[in-house]
Each structure stands twice: as C-alpha cells, then as structure tokens.
Amino acid sequence: ALRLRDEFRAYDAREKFDVHVAEGRDILLGCECHLVIIGKIKPDECPMFMKACTPAKPVGACMVSSEGTCRVWATTATRSTK
C-alpha cells in the first residue's frame, strides 16, 4: 500500500486517527478479471464465468460491480463483439 513519507507523518490519517486497513485478498485461482479488465480476454473466456462466478455468487471484481464487464455480459443478451 502507499504510505506518506516520514516528513508528512503529521498529515497521515492512518497515524492521526489510528486507522487500520485490512490487507487485500489475493486473486482467486482461476479468476481472470485482470485479463478481462485489460482487454486480453472476453468475459466468456474466463474459466469461472457463469460457472463458479455468477451475478448471484460473484468471485471477481468484474462480476461484483454492477458495471463490471462480466456482470454486464451475464445480465444482457448482447454479447457480440463484431
């Protein structure tokens, strides 16, 4: 995570208000949201798409967000990329 340099510690909300930020989770094995986000694959090329990862039980960020690419593909009939 990003941190302020020591010289700016007086402005650091984490220090000032004793804020503890939980560590992020690793990307689950098989989740390829990172490749969908950068356009390397289409949502239906992810091995988890509409199997382990569905709108009702999202796994990756692309399905969690209502505006995520995988969520949009899963909830609309328009999937053509031609």
Short mmCIF file of the C-alpha atoms (twelve columns), coordinates in Angstrom:
data_MODEL
# 
_entry.id   MODEL 
# 
loop_
_atom_site.group_PDB 
_atom_site.id 
_atom_site.type_symbol 
_atom_site.label_atom_id 
_atom_site.label_alt_id 
_atom_site.label_comp_id 
_atom_site.label_asym_id 
_atom_site.label_seq_id 
_atom_site.Cartn_x 
_atom_site.Cartn_y 
_atom_site.Cartn_z 
_atom_site.pdbx_PDB_model_num 
ATOM 1  C CA . ALA A 1  0.000   0.000   0.000   1 
ATOM 2  C CA . LEU A 2  1.031   3.571   -0.460  1 
ATOM 3  C CA . ARG A 3  2.297   5.431   2.579   1 
ATOM 4  C CA . LEU A 4  3.291   9.022   3.247   1 
ATOM 5  C CA . ARG A 5  6.947   9.742   3.864   1 
ATOM 6  C CA . ASP A 6  8.030   10.344  7.461   1 
ATOM 7  C CA . GLU A 7  8.275   14.091  6.859   1 
ATOM 8  C CA . PHE A 8  4.496   14.143  6.186   1 
ATOM 9  C CA . ARG A 9  3.506   11.880  9.087   1 
ATOM 10 C CA . ALA A 10 1.550   14.735  10.736  1 
ATOM 11 C CA . TYR A 11 -0.855  14.616  7.759   1 
ATOM 12 C CA . ASP A 12 -1.257  10.838  7.745   1 
ATOM 13 C CA . ALA A 13 -4.845  9.914   8.665   1 
ATOM 14 C CA . ARG A 14 -3.740  6.373   9.479   1 
ATOM 15 C CA . GLU A 15 -1.435  7.726   12.168  1 
ATOM 16 C CA . LYS A 16 -3.645  10.587  13.357  1 
ATOM 17 C CA . PHE A 17 -6.846  8.567   13.746  1 
ATOM 18 C CA . ASP A 18 -5.307  5.128   14.385  1 
ATOM 19 C CA . VAL A 19 -6.857  3.715   11.204  1 
ATOM 20 C CA . HIS A 20 -6.172  0.062   10.462  1 
ATOM 21 C CA . VAL A 21 -6.608  -1.053  6.864   1 
ATOM 22 C CA . ALA A 22 -7.220  -4.734  6.239   1 
ATOM 23 C CA . GLU A 23 -4.868  -6.475  3.860   1 
ATOM 24 C CA . GLY A 24 -6.283  -7.155  0.401   1 
ATOM 25 C CA . ARG A 25 -7.139  -10.662 -0.704  1 
ATOM 26 C CA . ASP A 26 -5.202  -12.366 -3.418  1 
ATOM 27 C CA . ILE A 27 -6.880  -13.059 -6.734  1 
ATOM 28 C CA . LEU A 28 -8.519  -16.464 -6.500  1 
ATOM 29 C CA . LEU A 29 -7.031  -19.214 -8.625  1 
ATOM 30 C CA . GLY A 30 -8.938  -19.360 -11.907 1 
ATOM 31 C CA . CYS A 31 -10.274 -15.790 -11.711 1 
ATOM 32 C CA . GLU A 32 -9.120  -13.867 -14.756 1 
ATOM 33 C CA . CYS A 33 -10.709 -10.460 -14.097 1 
ATOM 34 C CA . HIS A 34 -7.326  -8.822  -14.538 1 
ATOM 35 C CA . LEU A 35 -7.206  -10.106 -18.122 1 
ATOM 36 C CA . VAL A 36 -10.799 -9.009  -18.796 1 
ATOM 37 C CA . ILE A 37 -10.055 -5.521  -17.454 1 
ATOM 38 C CA . ILE A 38 -7.089  -5.009  -19.785 1 
ATOM 39 C CA . GLY A 39 -8.937  -6.496  -22.766 1 
ATOM 40 C CA . LYS A 40 -6.800  -9.619  -23.206 1 
ATOM 41 C CA . ILE A 41 -9.816  -11.924 -22.954 1 
ATOM 42 C CA . LYS A 42 -13.602 -11.623 -23.184 1 
ATOM 43 C CA . PRO A 43 -15.637 -12.480 -20.087 1 
ATOM 44 C CA . ASP A 44 -16.839 -15.784 -21.542 1 
ATOM 45 C CA . GLU A 45 -13.203 -16.856 -21.978 1 
ATOM 46 C CA . CYS A 46 -12.685 -16.839 -18.210 1 
ATOM 47 C CA . PRO A 47 -12.980 -20.409 -16.886 1 
ATOM 48 C CA . MET A 48 -15.122 -19.215 -13.962 1 
ATOM 49 C CA . PHE A 49 -17.605 -17.121 -15.989 1 
ATOM 50 C CA . MET A 50 -21.179 -18.271 -15.288 1 
ATOM 51 C CA . LYS A 51 -19.866 -21.393 -13.548 1 
ATOM 52 C CA . ALA A 52 -18.250 -20.596 -10.194 1 
ATOM 53 C CA . CYS A 53 -18.663 -16.850 -10.804 1 
ATOM 54 C CA . THR A 54 -22.231 -15.656 -11.393 1 
ATOM 55 C CA . PRO A 55 -24.154 -12.457 -10.606 1 
ATOM 56 C CA . ALA A 56 -25.752 -14.277 -7.657  1 
ATOM 57 C CA . LYS A 57 -22.381 -15.514 -6.358  1 
ATOM 58 C CA . PRO A 58 -19.649 -13.241 -7.766  1 
ATOM 59 C CA . VAL A 59 -15.990 -14.135 -7.341  1 
ATOM 60 C CA . GLY A 60 -14.059 -11.443 -9.163  1 
ATOM 61 C CA . ALA A 61 -14.346 -7.670  -9.288  1 
ATOM 62 C CA . CYS A 62 -15.712 -7.800  -12.848 1 
ATOM 63 C CA . MET A 63 -18.795 -9.658  -11.615 1 
ATOM 64 C CA . VAL A 64 -19.167 -7.966  -8.207  1 
ATOM 65 C CA . SER A 65 -19.657 -4.480  -9.630  1 
ATOM 66 C CA . SER A 66 -22.988 -3.773  -11.312 1 
ATOM 67 C CA . GLU A 67 -20.981 -2.003  -14.020 1 
ATOM 68 C CA . GLY A 68 -18.330 -4.727  -14.282 1 
ATOM 69 C CA . THR A 69 -17.726 -6.241  -17.689 1 
ATOM 70 C CA . CYS A 70 -18.571 -9.781  -16.613 1 
ATOM 71 C CA . ARG A 71 -21.753 -8.660  -14.821 1 
ATOM 72 C CA . VAL A 72 -22.889 -6.765  -17.918 1 
ATOM 73 C CA . TRP A 73 -22.172 -9.768  -20.151 1 
ATOM 74 C CA . ALA A 74 -24.005 -12.068 -17.737 1 
ATOM 75 C CA . THR A 75 -27.109 -9.907  -17.431 1 
ATOM 76 C CA . THR A 76 -27.605 -8.725  -21.016 1 
ATOM 77 C CA . ALA A 77 -28.325 -10.651 -24.189 1 
ATOM 78 C CA . THR A 78 -25.962 -8.521  -26.278 1 
ATOM 79 C CA . ARG A 79 -22.596 -10.254 -26.296 1 
ATOM 80 C CA . SER A 80 -21.464 -9.784  -29.880 1 
ATOM 81 C CA . THR A 81 -18.100 -8.075  -30.316 1 
ATOM 82 C CA . LYS A 82 -18.257 -7.843  -34.116 1 
# 
